[in-house]
Amino acid sequence: MNRKKFYNIDEQLLNKIISVAYGDSGFIEKIKIYSLAKKDVEVAEILNEYMSTANAVHELEKNVCPESLLEKVQKITGVKEKKSFGSDLFSILVSRPIITVGATAVIVLMLVKSLVFTTPYYDGYSEAEVIKADREVRASFALIGKVFNKTRTTIKDEVLTTRVGKPLNEGINFVNNLFIEEK
């Protein structure tokens, strides 16, 4: 008896199908989806539909946006397209926090290395000096922890919500209003 498997096309499978159709998936994922499409008609139909859409999207030229809409945006905002090193550097630091963390780690490691390897080694510390140094280190780490917590709170509450989220929402609303007015 030949049983047919019924695949429940959930969101995860649909995302994989879309990824294969647009050419964003890996080789193994493509093989899995194509073999699944051979077995299941519904998956094959969805894959073909998304592949035709992907082909249409890839055939679009870069500047399909009407020139009148671009002029309207420039007239309303007063902003003309320009590039600068400062804005590029700022976008790298803001959009890729791992770079900022990496640069900070390198600076801290350089400071630690310079402090550790430039101070002469002395073995005659008294117990009181060790206890005092331990207290100072603990106080330093507590201060650093407070600074990091305050910075995290400031970034989360002030920077992301007011300086990033609000302008982003305004920009999205602005673009939506432009396209609503175009129709």
C-alpha positions in Angstrom: 0.0 0.0 0.0 1.5 3.3 -1.1 0.9 6.0 1.6 1.3 9.6 0.8 2.9 11.9 3.4 1.0 15.0 4.1 3.4 17.8 5.1 2.0 20.5 7.2 3.5 23.6 5.8 4.3 25.6 8.8 6.1 29.0 9.0 9.5 27.5 9.3 9.1 25.3 6.2 7.6 28.3 4.3 10.6 30.4 5.3 13.0 27.7 4.0 11.0 27.5 0.7 11.2 31.3 0.3 14.9 31.2 1.1 15.5 28.5 -1.6 13.4 30.4 -4.1 15.3 33.6 -3.7 18.7 31.8 -3.7 19.6 32.7 -0.1 19.8 29.1 1.3 22.7 26.7 1.4 23.3 23.8 -0.9 22.0 21.1 1.5 18.9 23.2 2.2 18.2 23.5 -1.5 18.5 19.7 -2.0 16.1 19.1 0.9 13.5 21.5 -0.4 13.7 20.3 -4.0 13.4 16.7 -2.9 10.4 17.6 -0.8 8.9 19.5 -3.7 9.2 16.3 -5.8 7.3 14.4 -3.2 4.6 16.9 -2.3 2.6 18.8 -4.9 1.7 21.6 -2.5 5.3 22.3 -1.7 6.2 22.3 -5.4 3.4 24.8 -6.2 4.5 27.1 -3.4 8.1 26.8 -4.5 7.3 27.5 -8.1 5.2 30.5 -7.1 7.9 32.0 -5.0 10.6 31.3 -7.7 8.6 33.1 -10.3 8.2 36.1 -7.9 11.9 36.0 -7.1 12.8 36.0 -10.8 10.5 39.0 -11.3 12.1 40.8 -8.4 15.7 40.0 -9.6 14.8 41.4 -13.0 13.8 44.7 -11.6 16.2 47.5 -12.3 17.8 49.4 -9.5 16.2 52.7 -10.1 12.5 51.8 -10.6 11.4 54.4 -8.2 9.8 57.3 -10.1 11.9 60.4 -10.3 9.0 62.6 -9.2 8.8 60.7 -5.9 12.5 61.2 -5.3 12.2 64.9 -6.0 9.2 65.1 -3.7 11.1 63.5 -0.9 14.1 65.8 -1.4 11.8 68.8 -1.5 9.9 67.9 1.7 12.9 66.8 3.7 15.5 69.2 2.3 18.0 66.4 2.4 20.1 65.6 -0.6 22.1 62.4 -1.0 25.6 62.8 0.3 28.2 60.5 1.8 30.9 61.3 4.3 33.5 59.4 6.3 32.0 60.5 9.6 28.5 59.2 8.8 30.0 55.9 7.4 32.0 55.4 10.6 29.0 56.2 12.8 26.8 53.8 10.9 29.5 51.0 11.3 29.7 51.6 15.1 26.0 51.8 15.6 24.8 49.1 13.3 27.5 46.6 14.2 28.0 46.7 18.0 30.3 43.7 17.8 32.9 46.0 16.1 32.6 48.4 19.0 32.9 45.6 21.6 35.9 44.2 19.8 37.7 47.5 19.6 37.0 48.1 23.3 38.4 44.6 24.2 41.5 45.3 22.2 42.1 48.6 24.0 41.5 47.0 27.4 43.9 44.2 26.6 46.5 46.6 25.4 46.2 48.6 28.7 46.4 45.4 30.8 49.4 44.2 28.8 51.2 47.5 29.2 50.5 47.6 33.0 51.4 43.9 33.6 54.6 43.8 31.5 56.0 47.2 32.4 55.8 47.0 36.2 58.7 45.1 37.8 57.9 41.9 39.6 58.1 42.2 43.4 57.5 39.2 45.7 57.7 40.9 49.1 54.1 42.2 49.5 52.8 42.1 53.1 49.4 40.7 54.0 48.1 44.2 54.7 49.1 45.4 51.2 47.4 42.4 49.6 44.2 43.0 51.6 44.3 46.7 50.7 44.9 46.0 47.0 42.0 43.4 47.1 39.7 46.0 48.5 40.7 48.6 45.9 40.2 46.1 43.1 36.8 45.1 44.3 35.8 48.8 44.6 37.1 49.4 41.0 35.1 46.4 39.7 32.0 47.6 41.5 32.4 51.1 40.0 32.9 49.6 36.5 29.8 47.4 37.1 27.8 50.5 38.0 29.1 52.3 34.9 28.2 49.4 32.6 24.7 49.1 34.2 24.1 52.8 33.8 25.4 52.7 30.2 23.1 49.8 29.4 20.1 51.5 30.9 21.0 54.8 29.1 21.4 53.0 25.7 18.2 50.9 26.2 15.9 53.6 27.5 17.2 56.9 26.0 19.2 56.1 22.9 17.3 53.2 21.4 13.8 54.5 22.2 14.1 58.2 21.6 17.0 58.6 19.3 16.6 55.5 17.2 13.0 54.3 17.6 11.2 57.6 17.3 13.0 58.8 14.2 12.7 55.3 12.6 8.9 55.3 13.2 8.7 58.9 11.9 10.6 57.8 8.8 8.4 54.8 8.2 5.3 56.9 8.6 6.7 59.5 6.2 7.4 56.9 3.6 3.9 55.3 4.1 2.3 58.8 3.7 4.3 59.4 0.5 3.1 56.2 -1.1 -0.5 56.8 0.1 -0.4 60.2 -1.5 1.1 58.8 -4.8 -2.0 56.5 -5.3 
